[in-house]
């Protein structure tokens, strides 16, 4: 058994001792038994693809035949380093998403042809994979052994993994597709967002319709918009009929008026009436109810950092119920209530305990829908975002209390 990290940058030499470069990558066939088909050799920045038939042995050097054949990437072939290493994969057997820290290569001799062959047999998803890549596996193993800690490999068989981010949008589940149903839809949606629209569409086809609907409901509004733009109206309506009304409203407001009207023709009558009523209220302004009294922080800021920032920047606020987390592009990615913040250790960064299950609205969202969301999810404030997920402001519960009173109090 070999690891890609042990082969990366190895010298490539022909049988007669001619140095032709360094191993830059390995190419394999995307299949149930992914055979290594080619290698990529780098010499002074010039990369050459060589057929794996020329390989005599992976060892302290990569030894190949004197007369080798140059080639190109073929259909259904992928790179180890570019397409698999460091990518997120679904562990089908464990119903979770992990990272490929190293790639395992199995060597064998073909009994019929007596040729040397290699296959991708799995990935290392554990700490040892990272240490091996950093070339400190042996020293760290000795140190931890002296401390009474035994580091063990954590590997996944190729049959039990599903790469999420593959070239040309190829997605294929090897086996046990039904086990994907056991994953939390919000977790699956979160990781699908790190690929592209075509990958998401292909992946959703593998899921049960009801579970696929839950996954779609948890996608970012931009991904939802792009999906519903491309689906035909009848298919879009079939999915929307199973979704919550408030989520459907967000999507309908994000797509064109023409597409919206086409989809509404296929929506179930009762739901269609509700949606049309809400759409007629989209001119109801929510801007006058917006508040600028909110706090945003970065994912790496600790509990101590955030409390200091609150004391410094929010002393004049009427109230503050949540802390909102934004990424480097200032896009909203998480939220934390004050109770959750206060019970954390001072050195804990907020990304470790923030909630990524965000409830939000847009400037076009009808005020009645804002009220519905806040009551349904028992929110003290609702963030209003633009099309780039930047926070424009928040709607405090106090600013909608008059609407609730008019509807429920005599």
N, C-alpha and C positions, 0 to 999 in steps of 0.2 A: 504494500500500500504506500502510495506517495501523496504528498500534499503539494498543491500548486506553489505555495510560498517557498518550498524547498527547490523548486525548479526555476522560478522566476529569476531572470538575469543570468542563468547558467550559460557557459560558453557552448556554442554549437560548432562541432568539428566533424569534418568528413573522415571516412575510414582511413584515408591516406594522410591524415593529420593537418589538413588545411582548415584554418579558422575562418568561418564565414559570418560570425556575428554572435549576438546574445539572444537568448530566448525572450521574446517580448510578450507573447500570449499563446494560448492554445485554443484551437477551434474544435467544436464538437457538434455532432448531429443531434438536433432536438428530437428525441425519441424516447421510448420506454427503456431502451438500453443505449444511452448516449455515447456512442463511440467517438474517440478522438480521431478526427479526419485530417487535420492540418496543424501546423505550427507556424507562428509568426516570428521571424528572425529580424533583429534590428542591428544594422551596422552603420554607425555614424549618422543616425537619423533616417536612413533608408530602410524601409520595412519590406520584407519579402515573405510571401506565403508559400510554404513548402508542403507537399502532400505527406501525410503521416506514413505512407507506405515506405518512405525512405528512412524512417527512424529505426535504428538498430537497438538502441537502449537509452533510457533515461537513467543517468548515473551521476557521478561527480561532474561529468560533462554530458551534453546531449550529442550522441554520436549518430550520424546519418550516413547514408550511402554516398559514394563518390559522385555518382550520377543521379541527381535528384530532379524532381519535376516541380516547377513553379506553378502556382495555381491562384485561384480567386475564391472569395467567399461564395458559397452556393446557397440555394434555397433551403430553408430549415436548418441552417448552420448558425451557430452563435459563438461568440468569444467568451472564454472563461473570465478574463479580467474585466472586460468592458460590459458584459451582459449579466454576469452572475455574481462575481465577487463583490462583497459589500452591499449587495442588493437585499431588499426585504423579501422573504419567502413565507408562504403559508405552510405551517406544519400541519398537514391534514390529519395525521394521527393524533396530534396533541391539541388540535383546534385553537391554534394561536399563531401569531405572526412574529417571526424572528429574523435575524440578520445572518447572512452567509459570511462568516469571518475567514474561512479558508475553504478550499475545494479539494475533495478527496478523489484521487485517481487510482484506479485498479489496473494492474498489469497482468497480462496473460499471453500464453502462446497458443495460437490457433492450431488445434490438433490436425485439421485437414490440410492447411496450407503451410503450417510450421512458421507462420509470420508472427512477429511481435505486435501485439495490439494493446491499446489502452482504452479505458472507459471511465466516464465520470460516474462514481458510485455513490456520491453524497456530498454533504457540506458539513463543515465544523461550525457549530453555532455558539460554542463556549469560549471561555476566557483563554484556554490554551491556543485556540485559533488565532487570537489577537497577539498573544505573546510570541507565537511562532512567526507571525508576520514581522514582528519587531526584532526577531532574531535574539530574543532573550528568554526563550522557553526553558532551556536547560538550567540557566542560573536561577531563574525564578522558581523552578521546580525544586532545586536544591535548597533554596532559602525557605520556602514554605514547608519542605520536609523537615528541616531543622526545627521549625516552629510547631511541628505536629500536625500540619495541614497537608492533606493529599489532594493535589489537583487531578481531576479526572476529565477525560474528553467528553464532550457533549456533541454527538453527531446525529445527523438525519440521513436516512437512506434516500436515494434519489426517488424511490417509489412513493415516499411520504412527503415530498415537497412540491410546492407550486410557485414557480417564479412569477413575480408580479410585474416586473418592468423589463420586458424582453423586446429586442429589436423587431421592427416591422409590426409591432402590435400583436405578436403571437402569444396566445394564452392557451395552455392545454393542461388539464388536470390529469394526473397519471392514474389515480384510482381513488376510491372511496369519496366520491364527490359529495355524497349526502352528509359527510362529517362536517362540511363547511357550514351546514345549517346550524351546527351547535355553537358557532361563533357568535359573539354579540354583533348585531348589525351595525352599531355605531363604530365598533372597532374595525370591521371590514371596510366600512365607508371611509373611515379616516385614512386607511392605508391605500385604498383604491385611488384616493385623491392625489396620491404621489405618482400616479402613472398618467395616462392620457385618456381622452374621451373614447377612442376606439377600443382601448383595452378594457375600459369599464363596461362598454356595451357588450363586448364578447364575453366578459366574465359574468355579467348578469344573466346571460342566456343559460348558464350552467346551473342556476339556482332555481329553487321552487318559486313560483310566482309571488306568493305571499311574502316569502323571505326577501325576495328581490325588491319588493315594494318597500319593505322596512329599510333595506340598505339605501335605496334611492331617497327615502325620506330623511336620511341622516347625512346625505351629501351636502356639500357647500352649495349655496344657491346658484353660483356660477356654473357648476357642473350640472346641476338640475336643469338650468336654462339651456345649456348646450345640448343635453340629451333630448329634451322635449322639442327643441327646435328641429332636430333631425328625424325624430320618430314621426310616422304618419299620424294624422289626427285620431284615427280610431284606436290605434295602439296606445297613444298618449292618454286618451280618455279612459281606456280600460285600466291603466295603472292609477290614474287620478281617482277613479271611483273607489279605490281601496285605501286612499290616503286621507289623512286628516284635512279638514276644510281649510285650516289656517296655513298648512304647508302648501296646499293646492293654490291658495290665493297668492302666496309669495311667488310661486312659479308663474302663474298667469300674468302677474304684474311685471314679470321680468322678460316675458317674450312679446313679440309684436302683436298688435291688435288683430291683424288678419289671422295669425296662427291661433290666437286665443279664441276667436269666433269659430274657427274650424273645429277646434277641440270641443267646445261647448255643445256642438250639435250632437255629440256622441255621449255626453255626460248623462248619468241617470237623472230623470226629471226632478226628483226632490232635491238632489244635491245641486242641480243646475239652477233651480230657483234661488237657493241660498247664495250661490256664487254670484249670480246676476245682481241680486240685491246688494251684496257687498261691493261688487264692482261699480255699482251706481253711486257708491259713497266715496269713491277714491278721490274725489275733489275735496273731501273734508280735510281741512288743513290740520296737520299735527305739529307744524313748525312752532306755532305760538305756545305749545305746551312743552317744548323742548327745554331741557336744562343743561347748562354747561358745568354743573357741579358733579363731576365724576373724576376718578383717578385711574390713569393708565400706567402700567409698569412693564418691564421687560421680563422674559421668562427666567433669566438667571438671577434676578434680584431676590435677595433673601427676605425672610420675615422681618428681620431687624431693619434692613434697608427700607422696606415698604412702610413700616410703622414710623420711621424717621420722616419719610416723604409725606406721610399723612399729617404728621404734626406740623411740618413746615408749610405744606401747600393747601391744606383743607380746613384750617382753623376757622375760616369765615363761612364755611358751607353750612347750609341749613340742615342737611343730613347726608350721610354717606353709607350706603348699604353693601356695595360691592366694589371689588378691585378688578379692573379689566386688564387682561394681558395681551400685548401686541408683539408681533415679530419685527424683524428689521425693516420690513416694508410698511410698518405701522398698521398691519392688518390684524383685526381682532381674532385671536386664536384660543382664548380661555377666559374664565371668570372664577372668582373666589369670593364667598361671603365673608364678613368680618369675623364671625365665630370660628370658621375653619382656619382663618389666618391666625387668630390669637392663640389657638391651641397647638400651633406648630413650634418646633424648636427654632431658635433665632437664626441658626445658620442654614436652615433648609430653604433652597430656592423654590420659588412659587410654581415652577413647571412640574414639580413633583407632587403637588397636591391640588392644583387648579382643576376645574372641571372643563372638559372640552365639549360637553353636550350643551351647546349654546342655544339660547332662545333670543331672537332678535327681530327687528322689523326695519322697514325702509320708509323713506319719505312718502312714497306712493301708497303705503299700507293704510287702509281706511282706519279711522280712529276707533270705530267699533271693533275692528279686528285686533287692534292694540289692546283694548280693554279685555277682549276675550282671551288673548294670550296671557295677560298679566294675572287674570283671575284663575284661568285654567292651571297655570304653573306656579301660582302663589308668589309672584314676583313683587318685590318692593320697588324695582326700577327696571326698565326695559331699554337696552341700547338700540339706537337707530344708526344704521350703517349705510354707506353709499355702495355703488356697484363694485368698488375695489375693496370692500370690507373695512374701510376706515370709519371710525366712530365720528358721527356728526354731533351727537348729543345723547341724552337719556330722557326717557319719559318717567318721572317719578310717580309713584302711586297717588300721591296727593293731588297731582294735576288732573287725574281722571276721576277723582272721587265724586264730582258733581254729576258725571254721566251715570255712575253706579247708583247714586241716590235717586236720580230721575227715573231709572228703570225699575228699581226694586223697593223704593220707599213711597208710601202713599202720601 
